[in-house]
Amino acid sequence: MSKVDQKTGEAMGTGRRKTSVAQVRVKAGSGNVTINGRPFEEYFLIPQHQKAVTDTLEANNLTGTVDVRIKVVGGGVTGQAGACKM
């Protein structure tokens, strides 16, 4: 992550893939992952895209311990999933 907001304690970062850009905020929590205000399972319907979002959390043993809020724009669904992963 690039920065930490001292007021909210959120770590912030940006991921890019093709023409998609994802702004990601991570903070301590219960494991909620939302994309553009919706649960990530509703936003990405294909399991491969859902896995792209959770891979980084699993690799760092953060699943269930942090809340992730993502705003993603541009490109197609696969590019957006890749941007979220970055």
All heavy atoms as an XYZ file, in Angstrom:
632
protein
N       0.836     -1.181      0.000
C       0.000      0.000      0.000
C       0.883      1.248      0.000
O       1.964      1.246      0.557
C      -0.907      0.010      1.228
C      -1.997     -1.018      1.215
S      -3.195     -0.594     -0.025
C      -3.921     -2.157     -0.301
N       0.377      2.284     -0.570
C       1.163      3.490     -0.744
C       1.157      4.400      0.468
O       2.180      4.899      0.872
C       0.645      4.278     -1.944
O       0.749      3.510     -3.100
N      -0.018      4.649      1.053
C      -0.143      5.622      2.126
C      -1.046      5.080      3.222
O      -1.812      4.169      3.013
C      -0.780      6.914      1.600
C      -0.096      7.567      0.457
C      -0.898      8.779      0.025
C      -0.435      9.293     -1.320
N      -1.269     10.388     -1.791
N      -0.958      5.716      4.392
C      -1.876      5.408      5.485
C      -2.523      6.707      5.933
O      -1.835      7.678      6.246
C      -1.151      4.735      6.674
C      -2.102      4.524      7.827
C      -0.528      3.425      6.243
N      -3.850      6.734      5.949
C      -4.605      7.893      6.415
C      -4.559      7.883      7.939
O      -5.088      6.970      8.574
C      -6.048      7.812      5.917
C      -6.869      9.037      6.269
O      -6.517      9.747      7.222
O      -7.872      9.277      5.574
N      -3.931      8.873      8.529
C      -3.750      8.907      9.978
C      -5.070      9.075     10.726
O      -5.186      8.652     11.864
C      -2.774     10.032     10.361
C      -1.385      9.847      9.794
C      -0.734      8.555     10.250
O      -0.856      8.151     11.396
N      -0.053      7.890      9.336
N      -6.069      9.698     10.108
C      -7.355      9.909     10.771
C      -8.185      8.630     10.846
O      -8.774      8.328     11.873
C      -8.163     10.988     10.053
C      -7.541     12.358     10.137
C      -8.356     13.383      9.392
C      -7.675     14.738      9.438
N      -8.414     15.747      8.685
N      -8.236      7.869      9.749
C      -9.083      6.674      9.702
C      -8.307      5.379      9.895
O      -8.908      4.340     10.132
C      -9.830      6.595      8.356
O      -8.870      6.459      7.301
C     -10.694      7.812      8.125
N      -6.996      5.431      9.757
C      -6.184      4.225      9.876
C      -6.239      3.340      8.644
O      -5.822      2.188      8.686
N      -6.742      3.872      7.538
C      -6.850      3.104      6.304
C      -5.568      3.195      5.488
O      -5.021      4.268      5.306
C      -8.005      3.617      5.436
C      -9.369      3.358      5.995
C     -10.459      3.889      5.089
O     -10.278      4.968      4.480
O     -11.485      3.230      4.990
N      -5.112      2.045      5.009
C      -4.011      2.025      4.052
C      -4.623      2.188      2.669
O      -5.662      1.601      2.368
C      -3.249      0.713      4.144
N      -4.000      3.021      1.841
C      -4.561      3.335      0.535
C      -3.566      2.995     -0.558
O      -2.360      3.152     -0.371
C      -4.903      4.823      0.457
C      -5.890      5.276      1.504
S      -6.129      7.053      1.518
C      -4.591      7.603      2.252
N      -4.094      2.515     -1.682
C      -3.240      2.214     -2.814
C      -4.030      2.220     -4.102
O      -5.262      2.245     -4.087
N      -3.316      2.194     -5.214
C      -3.945      2.203     -6.528
C      -3.394      1.051     -7.344
O      -2.189      0.807     -7.353
C      -3.648      3.538     -7.249
O      -4.135      4.600     -6.444
C      -4.334      3.589     -8.604
N      -4.292      0.335     -8.016
C      -3.900     -0.748     -8.906
C      -4.373     -0.444    -10.312
O      -5.453      0.119    -10.497
N      -3.571     -0.815    -11.300
C      -3.937     -0.571    -12.694
C      -3.742     -1.840    -13.508
O      -2.778     -2.580    -13.301
C      -3.072      0.540    -13.282
C      -3.362      1.890    -12.694
C      -2.460      2.961    -13.325
N      -2.802      4.289    -12.866
C      -2.410      4.815    -11.724
N      -1.640      4.125    -10.904
N      -2.771      6.032    -11.382
N      -4.657     -2.049    -14.450
C      -4.548     -3.176    -15.385
C      -5.240     -2.754    -16.665
O      -6.428     -2.406    -16.637
C      -5.201     -4.411    -14.790
C      -5.342     -5.572    -15.737
C      -4.020     -6.356    -15.809
N      -4.250     -7.561    -16.586
C      -3.662     -7.788    -17.757
N      -2.818     -6.932    -18.241
N      -3.924     -8.878    -18.419
N      -4.510     -2.768    -17.758
C      -5.016     -2.292    -19.044
C      -5.582     -0.891    -18.866
O      -4.847      0.015    -18.512
C      -6.028     -3.271    -19.629
C      -5.443     -4.619    -19.985
C      -6.462     -5.489    -20.678
C      -5.843     -6.789    -21.120
N      -6.802     -7.588    -21.866
N      -6.883     -0.673    -19.082
C      -7.459      0.666    -18.917
C      -8.271      0.794    -17.639
O      -8.991      1.775    -17.458
C      -8.340      1.037    -20.126
O      -9.387      0.069    -20.248
C      -7.516      1.082    -21.406
N      -8.170     -0.188    -16.741
C      -8.903     -0.159    -15.471
C      -8.029      0.408    -14.367
O      -6.828      0.159    -14.327
C      -9.347     -1.561    -15.070
O     -10.188     -2.117    -16.049
N      -8.650      1.163    -13.467
C      -7.952      1.733    -12.318
C      -8.770      1.435    -11.075
O      -9.967      1.707    -11.022
C      -7.766      3.263    -12.467
C      -7.066      3.839    -11.245
C      -7.001      3.591    -13.725
N      -8.114      0.873    -10.049
C      -8.780      0.551     -8.791
C      -8.125      1.339     -7.661
O      -6.910      1.300     -7.495
C      -8.694     -0.942     -8.498
N      -8.945      2.061     -6.896
C      -8.475      2.735     -5.696
C      -8.900      1.857     -4.521
O     -10.089      1.587     -4.336
C      -9.088      4.123     -5.579
C      -8.657      5.046     -6.691
C      -9.360      6.386     -6.618
O     -10.467      6.506     -6.122
N      -8.696      7.408     -7.130
N      -7.917      1.416     -3.749
C      -8.160      0.432     -2.696
C      -7.865      1.045     -1.333
O      -6.860      1.733     -1.156
C      -7.273     -0.820     -2.908
C      -7.528     -1.857     -1.830
C      -7.507     -1.401     -4.289
N      -8.756      0.771     -0.383
C      -8.555      1.188      1.010
C      -8.707     -0.048      1.893
O      -9.686     -0.779      1.778
C      -9.570      2.246      1.421
C      -9.373      3.550      0.679
C     -10.431      4.560      1.078
N     -10.135      5.845      0.483
C      -9.538      6.844      1.110
N      -9.179      6.712      2.366
N      -9.306      7.977      0.489
N      -7.723     -0.258      2.764
C      -7.714     -1.428      3.639
C      -7.577     -0.954      5.078
O      -6.736     -0.103      5.378
C      -6.529     -2.367      3.297
C      -6.513     -3.567      4.214
C      -6.593     -2.796      1.845
N      -8.420     -1.492      5.958
C      -8.295     -1.179      7.382
C      -8.665     -2.403      8.196
O      -9.305     -3.340      7.691
C      -9.169      0.017      7.770
C     -10.647     -0.239      7.725
C     -11.418      0.969      8.225
C     -12.907      0.696      8.223
N     -13.663      1.791      8.811
N      -8.265     -2.414      9.445
C      -8.583     -3.536     10.327
C     -10.099     -3.708     10.386
O     -10.839     -2.724     10.423
C      -8.021     -3.282     11.723
N     -10.543     -4.947     10.370
C     -11.982     -5.193     10.379
C     -12.303     -6.669     10.435
O     -11.515     -7.475     10.931
N     -13.450     -7.015      9.861
C     -13.970     -8.381      9.978
C     -13.931     -9.156      8.676
O     -14.466    -10.256      8.601
C     -15.406     -8.326     10.488
O     -16.207     -7.560      9.600
N     -13.333     -8.611      7.632
C     -13.211     -9.348      6.384
C     -14.169     -8.933      5.292
O     -14.296     -9.639      4.292
N     -14.858     -7.813      5.436
C     -15.772     -7.350      4.392
C     -14.984     -6.792      3.218
O     -14.078     -5.988      3.399
C     -16.700     -6.257      4.929
C     -17.635     -6.781      5.983
O     -18.108     -7.905      5.886
N     -17.892     -5.986      6.997
N     -15.364     -7.209      2.010
C     -14.745     -6.696      0.792
C     -15.862     -6.136     -0.083
O     -16.772     -6.865     -0.466
C     -13.983     -7.801      0.030
C     -13.363     -7.238     -1.242
C     -12.912     -8.432      0.909
N     -15.797     -4.829     -0.354
C     -16.806     -4.197     -1.199
C     -16.141     -3.535     -2.397
O     -15.045     -2.996     -2.293
C     -17.629     -3.142     -0.435
O     -16.749     -2.151      0.075
C     -18.418     -3.760      0.703
N     -16.831     -3.607     -3.522
C     -16.363     -2.973     -4.751
C     -17.475     -2.072     -5.250
O     -18.603     -2.537     -5.469
C     -15.992     -4.020     -5.817
C     -14.883     -4.923     -5.286
C     -15.564     -3.334     -7.113
C     -14.526     -6.073     -6.188
N     -17.163     -0.801     -5.400
C     -18.138      0.200     -5.830
C     -19.420      0.117     -5.000
O     -20.527      0.213     -5.518
C     -18.436      0.074     -7.321
C     -17.241      0.438     -8.180
O     -16.273      1.010     -7.700
N     -17.297      0.103     -9.451
N     -19.263     -0.106     -3.702
C     -20.390     -0.117     -2.777
C     -21.162     -1.423     -2.711
O     -22.151     -1.514     -1.986
N     -20.733     -2.437     -3.448
C     -21.422     -3.727     -3.447
C     -20.479     -4.818     -2.963
O     -19.266     -4.728     -3.171
C     -21.896     -4.067     -4.860
C     -22.897     -3.068     -5.374
C     -23.343     -3.219     -6.809
N     -22.998     -4.421     -7.520
C     -23.006     -4.520     -8.846
N     -23.323     -3.487     -9.586
N     -22.695     -5.644     -9.438
N     -21.021     -5.884     -2.340
C     -20.158     -7.020     -1.970
C     -19.447     -7.552     -3.217
O     -20.032     -7.592     -4.303
C     -21.139     -8.053     -1.425
C     -22.326     -7.262     -0.985
C     -22.411     -6.098     -1.933
N     -18.186     -7.940     -3.069
C     -17.402     -8.322     -4.239
C     -17.983     -9.527     -4.960
O     -17.824     -9.669     -6.170
C     -15.921     -8.527     -3.882
C     -15.581     -9.865     -3.295
C     -15.024    -10.853     -4.086
C     -15.809    -10.138     -1.962
C     -14.697    -12.084     -3.552
C     -15.479    -11.356     -1.420
C     -14.924    -12.343     -2.221
N     -18.707    -10.408     -4.266
C     -19.320    -11.564     -4.920
C     -20.464    -11.143     -5.843
O     -20.791    -11.856     -6.785
C     -19.881    -12.562     -3.887
C     -18.866    -13.136     -2.947
C     -18.763    -12.341     -1.634
O     -19.288    -11.214     -1.562
O     -18.160    -12.862     -0.692
N     -21.080    -10.010     -5.558
C     -22.141     -9.493     -6.427
C     -21.561     -8.708     -7.599
O     -22.137     -8.679     -8.677
C     -23.094     -8.585     -5.649
C     -23.978     -9.308     -4.675
C     -24.899     -8.356     -3.921
O     -25.052     -7.187     -4.342
O     -25.457     -8.785     -2.905
N     -20.422     -8.058     -7.382
C     -19.813     -7.260     -8.442
C     -19.127     -8.159     -9.463
O     -19.281     -7.974    -10.669
C     -18.814     -6.260     -7.849
C     -18.380     -5.216     -8.846
C     -19.157     -4.085     -9.063
C     -17.215     -5.367     -9.580
C     -18.779     -3.123     -9.999
C     -16.832     -4.420    -10.506
C     -17.616     -3.303    -10.709
O     -17.241     -2.361    -11.635
N     -18.328     -9.113     -8.990
C     -17.669    -10.078     -9.873
C     -18.382    -11.411     -9.727
O     -18.261    -12.080     -8.697
C     -16.186    -10.240     -9.515
C     -15.346     -9.028     -9.806
C     -14.570     -8.453     -8.823
C     -15.318     -8.472    -11.071
C     -13.787     -7.344     -9.084
C     -14.533     -7.356    -11.344
C     -13.769     -6.796    -10.356
N     -19.101    -11.819    -10.754
C     -19.901    -13.035    -10.697
C     -19.101    -14.295    -11.032
O     -19.462    -15.389    -10.622
C     -21.105    -12.916    -11.640
C     -22.031    -11.738    -11.351
C     -23.146    -11.674    -12.380
C     -22.603    -11.836     -9.938
N     -18.011    -14.141    -11.762
C     -17.191    -15.283    -12.162
C     -16.187    -15.595    -11.053
O     -15.464    -14.707    -10.587
C     -16.461    -14.978    -13.493
C     -17.496    -14.727    -14.594
C     -15.507    -16.094    -13.874
C     -16.905    -14.233    -15.896
N     -16.135    -16.874    -10.607
C     -15.210    -17.241     -9.522
C     -13.758    -16.844     -9.763
O     -13.050    -16.475     -8.832
C     -15.364    -18.757     -9.435
C     -16.751    -19.020     -9.931
C     -16.973    -17.993    -11.022
N     -13.294    -16.890    -11.001
C     -11.907    -16.504    -11.314
C     -11.671    -15.035    -10.974
O     -10.614    -14.674    -10.462
C     -11.638    -16.757    -12.791
C     -10.249    -16.354    -13.240
C     -10.048    -16.587    -14.735
O     -10.934    -17.076    -15.421
N      -8.877    -16.228    -15.223
N     -12.649    -14.178    -11.237
C     -12.513    -12.763    -10.911
C     -12.570    -12.546     -9.406
O     -11.833    -11.714     -8.865
C     -13.609    -11.945    -11.601
C     -13.520    -11.980    -13.097
N     -14.618    -11.817    -13.897
C     -12.469    -12.175    -13.928
C     -14.247    -11.903    -15.174
N     -12.942    -12.120    -15.207
N     -13.435    -13.283     -8.719
C     -13.517    -13.188     -7.262
C     -12.195    -13.609     -6.637
O     -11.706    -12.977     -5.705
C     -14.646    -14.073     -6.733
C     -16.021    -13.615     -7.157
C     -17.110    -14.582     -6.751
O     -16.859    -15.601     -6.106
N     -18.341    -14.283     -7.140
N     -11.589    -14.674     -7.169
C     -10.316    -15.164     -6.641
C      -9.214    -14.129     -6.832
O      -8.345    -13.980     -5.963
C      -9.946    -16.473     -7.321
C      -8.709    -17.138     -6.750
C      -8.556    -18.529     -7.303
C      -7.316    -19.268     -6.875
N      -6.449    -18.700     -5.923
N      -9.250    -13.395     -7.949
C      -8.240    -12.362     -8.186
C      -8.270    -11.320     -7.074
O      -7.221    -10.825     -6.649
C      -8.473    -11.688     -9.546
N      -9.463    -11.003     -6.581
C      -9.604    -10.006     -5.515
C      -9.069    -10.542     -4.194
O      -8.415     -9.832     -3.435
C     -11.082     -9.574     -5.374
C     -11.267     -8.650     -4.192
C     -11.561     -8.911     -6.654
N      -9.313    -11.811     -3.906
C      -8.941    -12.366     -2.596
C      -7.536    -12.971     -2.553
O      -7.029    -13.236     -1.461
C      -9.957    -13.430     -2.152
O     -10.002    -14.480     -3.127
C     -11.338    -12.826     -1.978
N      -6.907    -13.199     -3.701
C      -5.570    -13.819     -3.733
C      -4.548    -13.081     -2.879
O      -3.795    -13.693     -2.128
C      -5.035    -13.898     -5.167
C      -5.505    -15.139     -5.897
O      -6.066    -16.035     -5.246
O      -5.311    -15.198     -7.127
N      -4.499    -11.772     -2.987
C      -3.511    -10.990     -2.248
C      -3.760    -11.076     -0.749
O      -2.815    -11.181      0.040
C      -3.532     -9.525     -2.710
O      -3.323     -9.496     -4.118
C      -2.458     -8.721     -2.032
N      -5.033    -11.054     -0.350
C      -5.350    -11.183      1.075
C      -4.910    -12.545      1.601
O      -4.332    -12.645      2.688
C      -6.854    -10.993      1.307
C      -7.418     -9.617      0.963
C      -8.934     -9.630      1.092
C      -6.816     -8.558      1.853
N      -5.177    -13.592      0.834
C      -4.790    -14.945      1.251
C      -3.275    -15.096      1.318
O      -2.746    -15.713      2.244
C      -5.391    -15.970      0.299
C      -6.898    -16.077      0.415
C      -7.532    -16.953     -0.658
O      -6.784    -17.576     -1.443
O      -8.769    -17.003     -0.707
N      -2.568    -14.531      0.352
C      -1.108    -14.644      0.316
C      -0.456    -13.969      1.524
O       0.621    -14.372      1.964
C      -0.570    -14.037     -0.966
N      -1.109    -12.956      2.076
C      -0.571    -12.229      3.220
C      -1.260    -12.581      4.533
O      -1.090    -11.884      5.531
C      -0.685    -10.719      2.962
C       0.241    -10.279      1.862
O       1.452    -10.314      2.016
N      -0.315     -9.892      0.732
N      -2.032    -13.652      4.532
C      -2.751    -14.119      5.730
C      -3.608    -13.027      6.357
O      -3.633    -12.865      7.576
C      -1.774    -14.688      6.761
C      -1.065    -15.920      6.248
O      -1.661    -16.764      5.598
N       0.217    -16.017      6.525
N      -4.312    -12.275      5.524
C      -5.160    -11.187      6.008
C      -6.652    -11.476      5.850
O      -7.479    -10.658      6.229
C      -4.822     -9.885      5.279
C      -3.428     -9.335      5.543
C      -3.155     -8.138      4.646
C      -3.283     -8.948      7.008
N      -6.996    -12.631      5.298
C      -8.400    -12.971      5.087
C      -9.134    -12.976      6.419
O      -8.720    -13.620      7.378
C      -8.528    -14.352      4.422
O      -7.756    -14.349      3.224
C      -9.977    -14.671      4.096
N     -10.232    -12.231      6.490
C     -11.048    -12.189      7.696
C     -10.564    -11.227      8.763
O     -11.189    -11.092      9.803
N      -9.448    -10.545      8.523
C      -8.914     -9.631      9.546
C      -8.935     -8.169      9.108
O      -8.697     -7.293      9.923
C      -7.464    -10.000      9.919
O      -6.644     -9.875      8.767
C      -7.387    -11.416     10.464
N      -9.187     -7.926      7.820
C      -9.225     -6.551      7.316
C     -10.481     -6.342      6.471
O     -11.010     -7.277      5.874
C      -7.976     -6.202      6.470
C      -6.727     -6.196      7.308
C      -7.829     -7.116      5.282
N     -10.949     -5.105      6.440
C     -12.023     -4.700      5.539
C     -11.382     -4.009      4.349
O     -10.467     -3.196      4.511
C     -12.996     -3.737      6.226
C     -13.838     -4.412      7.288
O     -13.966     -5.654      7.254
O     -14.376     -3.703      8.155
N     -11.863     -4.333      3.164
C     -11.312     -3.771      1.939
C     -12.437     -3.054      1.195
O     -13.494     -3.626      0.967
C     -10.708     -4.866      1.033
C     -10.119     -4.267     -0.228
C      -9.668     -5.672      1.782
N     -12.167     -1.802      0.841
C     -13.129     -0.998      0.081
C     -12.436     -0.587     -1.208
O     -11.358      0.021     -1.183
C     -13.519      0.224      0.905
C     -14.723      0.948      0.424
C     -15.232      1.934      1.469
N     -14.188      2.616      2.207
C     -13.937      3.921      2.139
N     -14.663      4.689      1.377
N     -12.972      4.452      2.852
N     -13.052     -0.949     -2.351
C     -12.433     -0.692     -3.657
C     -13.384      0.121     -4.526
O     -14.574     -0.178     -4.604
C     -12.096     -2.012     -4.379
C     -11.176     -2.874     -3.522
C     -11.479     -1.735     -5.743
C     -10.969     -4.277     -4.048
N     -12.826      1.131     -5.182
C     -13.547      1.875     -6.215
C     -12.802      1.599     -7.506
O     -11.614      1.922     -7.627
C     -13.553      3.366     -5.905
C     -14.243      4.189     -6.967
C     -14.140      5.680     -6.655
C     -14.678      6.489     -7.816
N     -14.413      7.917     -7.626
N     -13.473      0.981     -8.473
C     -12.816      0.614     -9.723
C     -13.603      1.176    -10.900
O     -14.827      1.193    -10.900
C     -12.633     -0.922     -9.836
C     -13.952     -1.653     -9.902
C     -11.746     -1.296    -11.001
N     -12.862      1.687    -11.890
C     -13.471      2.273    -13.091
C     -12.678      1.856    -14.320
O     -11.516      1.493    -14.233
C     -13.531      3.819    -13.026
C     -14.435      4.290    -11.915
C     -12.146      4.409    -12.882
N     -13.348      1.937    -15.469
C     -12.698      1.723    -16.748
C     -12.546      0.271    -17.133
O     -12.622     -0.627    -16.301
N     -12.339      0.053    -18.410
C     -12.058     -1.276    -18.928
C     -13.204     -2.253    -18.802
O     -14.342     -1.887    -18.553
N     -12.861     -3.524    -18.955
C     -13.832     -4.605    -18.838
C     -13.718     -5.290    -17.493
O     -12.914     -4.911    -16.635
N     -14.503     -6.314    -17.325
C     -14.574     -7.016    -16.042
C     -13.235     -7.659    -15.681
O     -12.777     -7.554    -14.540
C     -15.701     -8.079    -16.070
C     -15.763     -8.837    -14.764
C     -17.030     -7.426    -16.365
N     -12.589     -8.309    -16.632
C     -11.315     -8.967    -16.346
C     -10.233     -7.946    -15.997
O      -9.448     -8.157    -15.063
C     -10.877     -9.833    -17.534
O     -11.892    -10.800    -17.789
C      -9.571    -10.552    -17.243
N     -10.191     -6.839    -16.710
C      -9.238     -5.785    -16.396
C      -9.492     -5.177    -15.030
O      -8.555     -4.876    -14.286
N     -10.760     -5.010    -14.667
C     -11.091     -4.484    -13.354
C     -10.674     -5.444    -12.253
O     -10.144     -5.016    -11.226
C     -12.594     -4.176    -13.261
C     -12.995     -2.972    -14.058
C     -14.435     -2.583    -13.857
O     -15.211     -3.279    -13.196
N     -14.819     -1.438    -14.411
N     -10.876     -6.742    -12.455
C     -10.442     -7.728    -11.465
C      -8.927     -7.689    -11.301
O      -8.408     -7.744    -10.177
C     -10.898     -9.131    -11.868
N      -8.207     -7.551    -12.411
C      -6.744     -7.446    -12.343
C      -6.286     -6.190    -11.634
O      -5.315     -6.214    -10.876
N      -6.979     -5.074    -11.867
C      -6.633     -3.830    -11.185
C      -6.863     -3.959     -9.688
O      -6.070     -3.465     -8.885
C      -7.446     -2.672    -11.757
N      -7.934     -4.628     -9.296
C      -8.214     -4.845     -7.870
C      -7.124     -5.698     -7.229
O      -6.723     -5.464     -6.097
C      -9.573     -5.513     -7.686
S     -10.978     -4.478     -8.131
N      -6.635     -6.668     -7.961
C      -5.591     -7.554     -7.460
C      -4.278     -6.810     -7.231
O      -3.577     -7.054     -6.262
C      -5.362     -8.699     -8.434
C      -4.356     -9.711     -7.972
C      -4.266    -10.864     -8.948
C      -3.343    -11.933     -8.416
N      -3.367    -13.135     -9.255
N      -3.976     -5.873     -8.130
C      -2.726     -5.123     -8.007
C      -2.736     -4.263     -6.775
O      -1.777     -3.948     -6.175
C      -2.490     -4.237     -9.231
C      -2.285     -4.997    -10.492
S      -0.761     -5.927    -10.414
C      -1.122     -7.273    -11.472
